[in-house]
Amino acid sequence: MLYTILLSTVAVSLVSLIGIFALSMKRENLWTVIFILVSFAAGVLLGTSFFHLLPESALDLGLKNAVIYFIIGFTSFYLLERIIRWRHCHEVDCEVHPVSRLALIGDSIHNFIDGVAIAIAYLVDLNLGIMTTLAVLAHEIPQELGDFGVLVFGGYSVRRALLFNFMTAITAIFGAVLGYFLVAKAYLPYIIAFAGGNFTYIATSDLIPELHKETDLGKSLASFLVFVLGLILIYLLGVIMG
């Protein structure tokens, strides 16, 4: 069973390399795509937080407690960004913006949770494990595309963005191992709510304000539509995967 769990989480982790298509793109075209991906990421992050993570944690914790841990996750990233900006961005221009580091941390937590969830699902039932893996894969494709866009937008090169995105993705493997040996189901709702707060902070405090800087009406409208598309896609994935 452990080998099946590990194989599933490795497959999920490899989805993080989906941004490899950008290696052959011209810089002008790449930045156009990145702008769209950032819009998409904002929608995906908010959709994941409010359509999946918060409701799922509320089932076990109750809505009030889930919101408390959600807020803790949100405010912890606010504090973390303040610290990162103070240490690394004293000047107006910062080579790598805090949003990139926050995205890496938030995605690591999220992927770790996915690994734990996959392990627990397999321990309950083989078919449930397979369905959970497919659900995570379906969710990770838009998620990883958006994360890649955020990293490049935040100052990382395409190759470094691919590398770091993959490094955050393999935390799913560590989560799976921990879930298998410790069966950490009792702690999962707290981590899920916390991650929801992380994702909401990144979307609302870093990504959306950057999108507002675009002054061209056509690009702004396209950005908004892609943002809504991200929300709708995450909602529909939840409905389809049940």
Rosetta silent file (secondary structure, phi, psi, omega in degrees, C-alpha in Angstrom):
SEQUENCE: MLYTILLSTVAVSLVSLIGIFALSMKRENLWTVIFILVSFAAGVLLGTSFFHLLPESALDLGLKNAVIYFIIGFTSFYLLERIIRWRHCHEVDCEVHPVSRLALIGDSIHNFIDGVAIAIAYLVDLNLGIMTTLAVLAHEIPQELGDFGVLVFGGYSVRRALLFNFMTAITAIFGAVLGYFLVAKAYLPYIIAFAGGNFTYIATSDLIPELHKETDLGKSLASFLVFVLGLILIYLLGVIMG
SCORE:     score description
SCORE:     0.000 S_00000001
   1 L     0.000  -38.409 -179.345    0.000    0.000    0.000 S_00000001
   2 H   -60.460  -39.770 -179.662    2.855    2.409    0.815 S_00000001
   3 H   -65.388  -37.331  177.399    4.263    2.008   -2.715 S_00000001
   4 H   -64.672  -42.094  178.523    0.867    2.830   -4.226 S_00000001
   5 H   -62.550  -45.220 -179.088    0.610    5.935   -2.052 S_00000001
   6 H   -65.507  -40.671  178.666    4.111    7.062   -3.032 S_00000001
   7 H   -61.923  -40.772  179.439    3.432    6.448   -6.728 S_00000001
   8 H   -64.394  -43.838 -178.197    0.274    8.556   -6.520 S_00000001
   9 H   -72.647  -30.634  174.682    2.028   11.465   -4.802 S_00000001
  10 H   -64.908  -42.540  177.786    4.963   11.345   -7.245 S_00000001
  11 H   -60.305  -42.086  177.687    2.455   11.619  -10.112 S_00000001
  12 H   -64.080  -40.779 -178.317    0.847   14.616   -8.393 S_00000001
  13 H   -65.080  -36.253 -178.141    4.267   16.218   -7.840 S_00000001
  14 H   -65.831  -20.765  177.871    5.242   15.903  -11.520 S_00000001
  15 H   -61.274  -26.110 -178.573    2.302   18.135  -12.463 S_00000001
  16 H   -62.716  -18.568 -179.155    4.365   21.050  -11.077 S_00000001
  17 H   -86.206    9.010 -177.877    6.599   20.820  -14.173 S_00000001
  18 H   -62.186  -23.887  179.128    3.717   21.838  -16.438 S_00000001
  19 H   -72.832    1.210 -177.340    5.296   25.302  -16.736 S_00000001
  20 H   -62.458  -21.563  178.307    8.142   23.810  -18.805 S_00000001
  21 H   -59.059  -23.593 -175.154    6.350   25.014  -21.955 S_00000001
  22 H   -74.504  -15.106 -176.660    7.549   28.525  -21.084 S_00000001
  23 H   -62.062  -29.396 -176.160   11.219   27.685  -21.706 S_00000001
  24 H   -97.369    4.599 -175.017   10.819   28.088  -25.469 S_00000001
  25 L   -90.475  148.221  173.601    8.753   31.285  -25.374 S_00000001
  26 L   -69.720  152.194 -174.714    9.960   34.784  -26.230 S_00000001
  27 H   -59.135  -41.015 -179.188   10.130   37.163  -23.276 S_00000001
  28 H   -61.984  -46.213  179.484    7.351   39.452  -24.595 S_00000001
  29 H   -66.554  -35.924 -179.130    4.983   36.534  -25.090 S_00000001
  30 H   -62.276  -43.343 -177.561    6.017   35.050  -21.754 S_00000001
  31 H   -68.667  -31.078  174.419    5.066   38.198  -19.822 S_00000001
  32 H   -64.548  -43.734  178.643    1.676   38.276  -21.531 S_00000001
  33 H   -65.757  -40.962 -179.095    1.111   34.682  -20.462 S_00000001
  34 H   -60.843  -42.345  179.395    2.405   35.417  -16.951 S_00000001
  35 H   -60.112  -41.616  177.891   -0.095   38.252  -16.531 S_00000001
  36 H   -66.620  -41.162 -179.264   -2.903   35.883  -17.508 S_00000001
  37 H   -65.805  -35.948  177.413   -1.563   33.163  -15.198 S_00000001
  38 H   -65.125  -40.995  176.078   -1.422   35.568  -12.260 S_00000001
  39 H   -61.622  -44.709  179.351   -5.088   36.452  -12.882 S_00000001
  40 H   -63.387  -42.245 -179.298   -5.896   32.762  -13.110 S_00000001
  41 H   -62.051  -40.350  179.691   -3.894   32.016   -9.945 S_00000001
  42 H   -60.723  -43.585  178.095   -5.802   34.644   -7.965 S_00000001
  43 H   -66.414  -41.820 -179.781   -9.106   33.012   -8.937 S_00000001
  44 H   -64.654  -43.450 -178.747   -7.808   29.509   -8.263 S_00000001
  45 H   -64.020  -45.071  178.698   -6.409   30.442   -4.844 S_00000001
  46 H   -66.380  -41.419  178.324   -9.627   32.129   -3.729 S_00000001
  47 H   -62.722  -42.726  178.514  -11.724   29.321   -5.142 S_00000001
  48 H   -62.204  -41.539 -178.167   -9.608   26.692   -3.405 S_00000001
  49 H   -65.405  -49.009 -170.633   -9.849   28.563   -0.114 S_00000001
  50 H   -94.912  -22.807  178.308  -13.602   29.210   -0.065 S_00000001
  51 H   -93.606  -20.731 -173.893  -15.006   26.327   -2.128 S_00000001
  52 H  -126.032  -62.067 -170.357  -12.810   23.569   -0.719 S_00000001
  53 H   -65.668  -52.739 -178.745  -10.453   24.239    2.189 S_00000001
  54 H   -63.855  -48.148  178.073  -12.655   26.301    4.505 S_00000001
  55 H   -61.675  -37.883 -178.878  -15.848   24.221    4.007 S_00000001
  56 H   -65.409  -42.960  179.196  -13.895   20.968    4.387 S_00000001
  57 H   -68.913  -32.590 -179.789  -12.292   22.042    7.657 S_00000001
  58 H   -66.013  -26.761  178.242  -15.651   23.370    8.923 S_00000001
  59 H   -61.282  -34.710 -178.379  -17.152   19.884    8.595 S_00000001
  60 H   -97.044  -35.653 -173.652  -14.838   18.663   11.367 S_00000001
  61 H   -96.638  -19.356 -167.847  -14.141   21.816   13.370 S_00000001
  62 L    88.772  150.835 -173.878  -17.387   23.726   12.978 S_00000001
  63 H   -61.386  -43.313 -176.486  -17.547   26.975   11.039 S_00000001
  64 H   -61.373  -48.282 -179.726  -16.468   29.231   13.914 S_00000001
  65 H   -66.940  -38.394  178.560  -13.323   27.235   14.754 S_00000001
  66 H   -61.838  -41.710  179.113  -12.474   26.777   11.082 S_00000001
  67 H   -64.890  -36.714  178.573  -12.668   30.546   10.559 S_00000001
  68 H   -59.855  -48.217  179.999  -10.391   31.101   13.573 S_00000001
  69 H   -71.029  -29.931  174.242   -7.649   28.920   12.063 S_00000001
  70 H   -62.244  -46.571  179.423   -8.326   30.468    8.663 S_00000001
  71 H   -65.115  -38.163  176.711   -7.717   33.932   10.143 S_00000001
  72 H   -60.954  -42.228  177.396   -4.565   32.671   11.891 S_00000001
  73 H   -63.209  -40.463  179.447   -3.309   31.460    8.515 S_00000001
  74 H   -64.824  -50.843 -175.779   -4.138   34.824    6.918 S_00000001
  75 H   -70.481  -28.775  178.070   -2.516   36.964    9.620 S_00000001
  76 H   -65.605  -35.757  177.891    0.560   34.732    9.844 S_00000001
  77 H   -75.748  -29.276  173.180    1.280   35.443    6.176 S_00000001
  78 H   -62.060  -46.738  178.220    0.691   39.150    6.750 S_00000001
  79 H   -64.779  -42.599 -179.017    3.346   39.067    9.475 S_00000001
  80 H   -62.344  -40.589  179.098    5.644   36.905    7.376 S_00000001
  81 H   -66.474  -38.380  176.652    5.448   39.305    4.432 S_00000001
  82 H   -59.053  -42.614 -179.279    6.232   42.227    6.732 S_00000001
  83 H   -66.948  -44.523 -179.532    9.346   40.389    7.936 S_00000001
  84 H   -62.448  -44.821  179.185   10.421   39.425    4.405 S_00000001
  85 H   -63.572  -38.209 -179.058    9.986   42.987    3.131 S_00000001
  86 H   -66.763  -38.270 -175.868   11.910   44.374    6.095 S_00000001
  87 H   -82.091  -34.083 -169.482   14.826   41.980    5.610 S_00000001
  88 H  -119.332  -13.770 -172.468   15.051   41.877    1.816 S_00000001
  89 L  -129.770   55.851  176.450   13.208   44.826    0.287 S_00000001
  90 L   -67.761  -31.696 -178.950   14.403   48.043    1.912 S_00000001
  91 L   -86.096  167.170  179.991   14.605   49.617   -1.551 S_00000001
  92 L   -64.886  -44.222 -179.520   11.675   50.414   -3.811 S_00000001
  93 L   -94.059  124.031 -179.236   12.765   47.825   -6.387 S_00000001
  94 L  -117.943  126.927 -173.940   13.104   44.314   -5.021 S_00000001
  95 L   -59.352  -47.497  176.076   14.646   41.617   -7.245 S_00000001
  96 L  -120.864  115.175 -173.949   12.418   38.836   -5.898 S_00000001
  97 L   -74.158  151.247 -179.276    9.132   40.067   -4.456 S_00000001
  98 H   -55.396  -31.235 -178.676    7.731   38.654   -1.197 S_00000001
  99 H   -56.689  -33.644  179.740    4.705   37.223   -3.007 S_00000001
 100 H   -66.216  -44.132  179.618    6.992   34.621   -4.594 S_00000001
 101 H   -67.379  -39.282  177.653    8.319   33.459   -1.250 S_00000001
 102 H   -64.307  -40.270  179.305    4.830   33.452    0.247 S_00000001
 103 H   -62.801  -39.912  178.615    3.531   31.438   -2.699 S_00000001
 104 H   -62.877  -43.647 -179.851    6.296   28.876   -2.182 S_00000001
 105 H   -66.768  -48.279 -179.205    5.452   28.523    1.505 S_00000001
 106 H   -61.380  -42.067 -179.114    1.702   28.388    0.931 S_00000001
 107 H   -69.154  -34.283  176.646    2.025   25.863   -1.887 S_00000001
 108 H   -61.574  -44.744  178.423    4.344   23.687    0.208 S_00000001
 109 H   -62.504  -45.120 -177.834    1.726   23.540    2.968 S_00000001
 110 H   -62.535  -45.567 -179.563   -1.034   22.832    0.459 S_00000001
 111 H   -67.144  -35.958  175.934    0.886   20.030   -1.278 S_00000001
 112 H   -59.977  -43.840  178.045    1.847   18.538    2.083 S_00000001
 113 H   -62.118  -41.818  178.125   -1.867   18.417    2.964 S_00000001
 114 H   -58.711  -42.048  179.415   -2.630   16.752   -0.377 S_00000001
 115 H   -63.055  -43.465  177.781   -0.072   14.058    0.418 S_00000001
 116 H   -61.959  -44.777 -178.251   -1.580   13.416    3.853 S_00000001
 117 H   -62.297  -41.883  179.477   -5.088   13.293    2.359 S_00000001
 118 H   -63.590  -44.090 -179.843   -4.034   10.796   -0.339 S_00000001
 119 H   -61.463  -47.131 -178.704   -2.357    8.534    2.232 S_00000001
 120 H   -63.617  -40.236  179.802   -5.357    8.556    4.554 S_00000001
 121 H   -61.553  -43.330  178.872   -7.763    7.895    1.654 S_00000001
 122 H   -65.533  -35.578  179.488   -5.763    4.813    0.584 S_00000001
 123 H   -67.506  -28.881  178.131   -5.678    3.546    4.159 S_00000001
 124 H   -77.476  -47.891 -176.556   -9.470    3.742    4.280 S_00000001
 125 L  -164.734  139.821 -178.427  -10.137    2.149    0.891 S_00000001
 126 H   -60.344  -46.527 -179.794   -8.199    1.542   -2.355 S_00000001
 127 H   -62.820  -38.060  177.553  -10.925    3.016   -4.576 S_00000001
 128 H   -64.250  -38.050  177.978  -11.154    6.082   -2.332 S_00000001
 129 H   -63.211  -42.615  179.134   -7.396    6.522   -2.639 S_00000001
 130 H   -65.050  -44.454  179.672   -7.557    6.384   -6.426 S_00000001
 131 H   -64.011  -39.360  178.794  -10.445    8.864   -6.568 S_00000001
 132 H   -64.624  -41.157  178.680   -8.656   11.210   -4.165 S_00000001
 133 H   -62.627  -43.977  178.915   -5.508   11.065   -6.311 S_00000001
 134 H   -63.755  -39.017  179.048   -7.493   11.870   -9.464 S_00000001
 135 H   -64.527  -42.679  179.556   -9.227   14.756   -7.686 S_00000001
 136 H   -65.500  -42.044  178.276   -5.887   16.174   -6.517 S_00000001
 137 H   -60.068  -44.939  179.672   -4.405   15.801  -10.026 S_00000001
 138 H   -62.387  -36.366 -179.636   -7.361   17.641  -11.564 S_00000001
 139 H   -75.443  -35.572 -173.766   -6.993   20.388   -9.014 S_00000001
 140 H   -71.254  -27.760 -178.312   -3.193   20.643   -9.285 S_00000001
 141 H   -59.061  -55.497  176.257   -3.083   21.378  -13.013 S_00000001
 142 H   -66.825  -34.619 -179.283   -4.638   24.870  -12.739 S_00000001
 143 H   -61.724  -48.465 -176.648   -3.010   25.375   -9.333 S_00000001
 144 H   -70.883  -33.809  174.098    0.533   24.667  -10.562 S_00000001
 145 H   -60.566  -45.661  178.724    0.067   26.749  -13.710 S_00000001
 146 H   -64.906  -42.498 -179.715   -0.958   29.656  -11.544 S_00000001
 147 H   -62.426  -41.107  177.635    1.883   29.106   -9.057 S_00000001
 148 H   -59.994  -43.868  178.555    4.432   29.051  -11.875 S_00000001
 149 H   -61.976  -39.782  179.811    3.067   32.357  -13.151 S_00000001
 150 H   -63.867  -41.807 -177.916    3.284   33.908   -9.690 S_00000001
 151 H   -65.251  -44.508  178.808    6.940   32.863   -9.271 S_00000001
 152 H   -67.477  -41.559  177.732    8.031   34.297  -12.624 S_00000001
 153 H   -59.749  -35.380 -177.543    5.945   37.411  -12.007 S_00000001
 154 L   -80.788   -5.039  173.519    7.647   37.790   -8.617 S_00000001
 155 L   124.530   -6.521  178.945   11.164   37.845  -10.064 S_00000001
 156 L   -80.513  148.826  173.105   12.358   34.258  -10.514 S_00000001
 157 L   -69.005  164.858 -179.101   13.734   33.078  -13.856 S_00000001
 158 H   -59.888  -44.254 -178.233   11.696   30.481  -15.735 S_00000001
 159 H   -66.115  -42.820  178.826   14.152   27.698  -14.841 S_00000001
 160 H   -67.298  -35.604  178.041   14.289   28.660  -11.156 S_00000001
 161 H   -63.243  -41.959  177.103   10.508   28.944  -11.066 S_00000001
 162 H   -62.453  -44.927 -178.770   10.223   25.408  -12.453 S_00000001
 163 H   -62.554  -50.726 -177.569   12.774   24.110   -9.948 S_00000001
 164 H   -67.436  -35.509  177.951   11.223   25.778   -6.897 S_00000001
 165 H   -63.721  -39.574  178.151    7.720   24.863   -7.991 S_00000001
 166 H   -68.285  -38.338  179.678    8.809   21.226   -8.223 S_00000001
 167 H   -63.171  -38.431  177.017   10.527   21.416   -4.823 S_00000001
 168 H   -69.932  -32.294 -177.728    7.298   22.626   -3.211 S_00000001
 169 H   -66.688  -35.581 -176.351    5.367   19.899   -5.036 S_00000001
 170 L   -73.704   -5.150  172.537    7.432   17.049   -3.558 S_00000001
 171 H   -64.153  -19.470  175.314    6.294   18.057   -0.062 S_00000001
 172 H   -61.190  -34.978  179.656    3.260   15.951   -1.014 S_00000001
 173 H   -65.999  -44.165  177.753    5.520   12.903   -0.742 S_00000001
 174 H   -62.800  -39.561  177.631    6.578   13.857    2.796 S_00000001
 175 H   -62.946  -39.520  179.692    2.927   14.424    3.671 S_00000001
 176 H   -65.048  -42.780  179.066    2.019   11.002    2.312 S_00000001
 177 H   -63.540  -44.907  178.888    4.721    9.275    4.355 S_00000001
 178 H   -62.962  -43.909  179.492    3.670   11.120    7.501 S_00000001
 179 H   -62.637  -37.229 -178.694    0.009   10.351    6.840 S_00000001
 180 H   -68.059  -44.577 -174.410    0.774    6.674    6.288 S_00000001
 181 H   -86.304  -30.469 -176.018    2.812    6.164    9.446 S_00000001
 182 H  -107.214  -12.762 -176.983    1.110    8.595   11.809 S_00000001
 183 L    45.514   66.084 -171.977   -2.426    8.671   10.365 S_00000001
 184 H   -84.210   36.484 -176.811   -2.629   12.388   11.125 S_00000001
 185 H   -61.123  -33.409 -177.322   -6.315   12.700   10.242 S_00000001
 186 H   -65.229  -27.820 -176.805   -7.121   14.465   13.535 S_00000001
 187 L   -93.367  -15.136 -173.745   -4.786   17.359   12.669 S_00000001
 188 H   -59.161  -43.865 -178.767   -5.749   17.711    9.011 S_00000001
 189 H   -59.489  -34.661  179.273   -8.775   20.052    9.454 S_00000001
 190 H   -68.234  -43.227 -179.564   -6.625   22.589   11.337 S_00000001
 191 H   -66.779  -38.372 -179.919   -3.917   22.545    8.661 S_00000001
 192 H   -62.617  -46.406  179.262   -6.525   22.815    5.896 S_00000001
 193 H   -63.585  -41.165  178.808   -8.121   25.930    7.446 S_00000001
 194 H   -61.068  -45.057  179.035   -4.683   27.459    8.032 S_00000001
 195 H   -64.267  -35.310  176.796   -3.695   26.877    4.385 S_00000001
 196 H   -60.431  -40.423  175.999   -6.966   28.473    3.259 S_00000001
 197 H   -65.084  -38.953  177.320   -5.984   31.639    5.101 S_00000001
 198 H   -59.360  -50.279 -176.629   -2.532   31.528    3.481 S_00000001
 199 H   -64.598  -38.333  179.912   -3.987   31.271   -0.025 S_00000001
 200 H   -65.244  -39.076  178.690   -6.535   34.027    0.589 S_00000001
 201 H   -63.282  -46.408 -178.883   -3.817   36.399    1.763 S_00000001
 202 H   -59.675  -44.413 -177.165   -1.671   35.757   -1.315 S_00000001
 203 H   -67.083  -46.554 -171.708   -4.613   36.279   -3.684 S_00000001
 204 H   -85.961  -29.640 -174.690   -6.095   39.395   -2.065 S_00000001
 205 H   -98.489  -21.375 -176.344   -3.009   41.169   -0.742 S_00000001
 206 H  -119.198  -47.985 -173.149   -0.432   40.437   -3.446 S_00000001
 207 H   -78.826  -53.257 -177.502   -1.897   39.208   -6.711 S_00000001
 208 H   -60.714  -43.240  175.852   -5.087   41.228   -7.176 S_00000001
 209 H   -58.543  -34.410  177.622   -3.414   44.587   -6.282 S_00000001
 210 H   -67.896  -36.992  179.245   -0.791   43.880   -8.955 S_00000001
 211 H   -65.983  -30.429  179.228   -3.502   43.217  -11.522 S_00000001
 212 L   -67.535  -16.212 -179.270   -5.044   46.596  -10.710 S_00000001
 213 L   -74.567  -15.724  178.098   -1.860   48.265  -11.986 S_00000001
 214 L   -73.106  123.564 -175.530   -2.804   47.382  -15.566 S_00000001
 215 L   -97.315  -17.913 -179.666   -4.302   50.508  -17.170 S_00000001
 216 L   -72.334  125.674 -175.286   -5.295   49.069  -20.550 S_00000001
 217 H   -61.989  -43.759 -178.716   -9.053   48.436  -20.514 S_00000001
 218 H   -62.579  -45.547  179.549   -8.902   45.416  -22.807 S_00000001
 219 H   -67.031  -36.623  178.914   -6.166   43.687  -20.800 S_00000001
 220 H   -65.152  -41.856  178.399   -7.934   44.518  -17.551 S_00000001
 221 H   -65.174  -42.719  178.060  -11.170   42.992  -18.802 S_00000001
 222 H   -61.659  -40.813  178.673   -9.345   39.892  -20.029 S_00000001
 223 H   -61.357  -43.806  179.881   -7.640   39.627  -16.647 S_00000001
 224 H   -63.681  -42.136 -179.238  -10.971   39.804  -14.833 S_00000001
 225 H   -64.573  -39.060  178.480  -12.512   37.140  -17.062 S_00000001
 226 H   -68.327  -37.586  175.768   -9.566   34.805  -16.481 S_00000001
 227 H   -58.647  -48.023  179.156   -9.847   35.450  -12.727 S_00000001
 228 H   -64.419  -37.475  177.639  -13.542   34.460  -12.821 S_00000001
 229 H   -59.863  -40.563  177.626  -12.638   31.436  -14.959 S_00000001
 230 H   -61.709  -43.163  177.395  -10.257   30.294  -12.220 S_00000001
 231 H   -61.463  -48.075 -177.362  -13.033   30.579   -9.635 S_00000001
 232 H   -63.620  -42.501 -177.903  -15.541   28.718  -11.811 S_00000001
 233 H   -61.926  -44.833  179.569  -13.089   25.951  -12.704 S_00000001
 234 H   -65.026  -38.055  177.659  -12.242   25.219   -9.065 S_00000001
 235 H   -63.956  -45.917 -178.373  -15.936   25.214   -8.164 S_00000001
 236 H   -66.253  -36.424  177.163  -16.807   22.818  -10.988 S_00000001
 237 H   -61.167  -38.643  177.793  -13.932   20.499  -10.090 S_00000001
 238 H   -65.790  -39.300  179.003  -15.363   20.284   -6.590 S_00000001
 239 H   -67.385  -44.304 -177.500  -18.826   19.478   -7.948 S_00000001
 240 H   -67.409  -43.309 -176.729  -17.533   16.855  -10.396 S_00000001
 241 H   -81.869  -10.161  174.636  -15.190   15.178   -7.912 S_00000001
 242 L    63.622    0.000    0.000  -17.835   15.326   -5.224 S_00000001
